[in-house]
Amino acid sequence: MNTKKNNNLINGLSYISILFAPILFPLIVWLVSPITDVKQHAKSALWLHILPTILTVGALFILITTGLLTNSQATLGTLTIILFFTIIIIDFGLVIWNIFKGIKLFLS
């Protein structure tokens, strides 16, 4: 195998790792690899893996703040359902996007 194929394999695994080692695999590749292209893809994959966590923490912050500032259970319940489904859709989309990018790199 040539170097470009090896790089594409590692790059693809950085994205696909959302299924088996999210955050950890791209972080290790980003820190260890001396190759600029591999570092760039690992960093991109790392952010795509961290983003769902950031969104979930943000949603929890919004829910806690809303719960403390309002006494309306209906408002809090509605907001919880809206945020829950929004986060699920975004997270699912990010997983699909990671798989797509990984497969695209495997095939190139």
Legacy VTK file of the C-alpha trace (Angstrom):
# vtk DataFile Version 3.0
C-alpha trace
ASCII
DATASET POLYDATA
POINTS 108 float
0.000 0.000 0.000
1.241 3.440 -0.758
1.391 6.358 1.642
-1.720 8.101 0.256
-3.814 4.953 0.779
-2.473 4.610 4.337
-3.278 8.255 5.037
-6.796 7.858 3.618
-7.311 4.768 5.766
-6.306 6.619 8.942
-8.322 9.682 7.890
-11.400 7.553 7.225
-11.025 5.727 10.527
-10.894 9.082 12.315
-14.415 9.814 11.062
-15.818 6.268 11.315
-14.524 6.003 14.881
-17.679 7.805 16.006
-19.125 4.272 16.037
-16.430 2.604 18.160
-14.163 5.175 19.862
-15.615 8.663 19.573
-13.304 11.502 20.582
-10.513 9.128 21.689
-9.337 7.825 18.290
-9.231 11.178 16.440
-7.598 12.802 19.478
-4.809 10.208 19.526
-4.310 10.457 15.749
-4.255 14.266 15.934
-1.669 14.283 18.732
0.569 11.502 17.377
0.586 11.922 13.593
3.344 14.039 12.036
1.498 14.236 8.685
-0.365 17.513 8.107
-3.205 15.976 6.064
-3.856 13.307 8.695
-3.735 15.893 11.499
-6.226 18.078 9.632
-8.745 15.262 9.139
-8.279 14.040 12.728
-8.922 17.545 14.067
-12.023 17.884 11.885
-13.294 14.475 13.015
-12.568 15.365 16.640
-14.721 18.486 16.411
-17.480 16.536 14.685
-17.375 14.074 17.593
-17.298 16.782 20.293
-20.120 18.862 18.784
-22.979 16.582 19.965
-21.642 16.774 23.530
-21.464 20.560 23.391
-25.014 20.757 22.013
-26.347 18.424 24.711
-24.682 20.392 27.517
-26.057 23.617 26.013
-29.565 22.149 25.864
-29.313 21.017 29.487
-28.181 24.508 30.498
-31.177 26.019 28.699
-33.558 23.563 30.386
-32.108 24.158 33.859
-32.223 27.934 33.400
-35.798 27.788 32.111
-36.800 25.535 35.006
-35.331 27.941 37.535
-36.767 31.094 35.957
-40.303 29.913 35.187
-42.878 28.075 37.214
-44.671 26.815 34.128
-44.466 23.063 33.763
-46.082 23.309 30.330
-43.349 25.636 29.068
-40.597 23.448 30.482
-42.195 20.269 29.114
-42.649 21.743 25.650
-39.100 23.089 25.601
-37.759 19.717 26.761
-39.521 17.866 23.951
-38.422 20.395 21.316
-34.780 20.367 22.459
-34.739 16.588 22.844
-35.890 15.931 19.288
-33.708 18.718 17.873
-30.605 17.251 19.543
-31.494 13.730 18.362
-31.896 14.915 14.756
-28.634 16.889 14.831
-26.705 14.043 16.502
-28.044 11.492 14.021
-27.132 13.815 11.154
-23.597 14.202 12.510
-23.172 10.423 12.795
-24.345 9.998 9.190
-22.017 12.816 8.069
-19.039 11.177 9.834
-19.793 7.823 8.210
-20.164 9.500 4.802
-16.830 11.327 5.139
-15.095 8.144 6.292
-16.422 6.064 3.398
-15.566 8.844 0.948
-11.954 8.771 2.174
-11.821 4.964 2.047
-12.920 5.011 -1.602
-10.549 7.781 -2.727
LINES 1 109
108 0 1 2 3 4 5 6 7 8 9 10 11 12 13 14 15 16 17 18 19 20 21 22 23 24 25 26 27 28 29 30 31 32 33 34 35 36 37 38 39 40 41 42 43 44 45 46 47 48 49 50 51 52 53 54 55 56 57 58 59 60 61 62 63 64 65 66 67 68 69 70 71 72 73 74 75 76 77 78 79 80 81 82 83 84 85 86 87 88 89 90 91 92 93 94 95 96 97 98 99 100 101 102 103 104 105 106 107
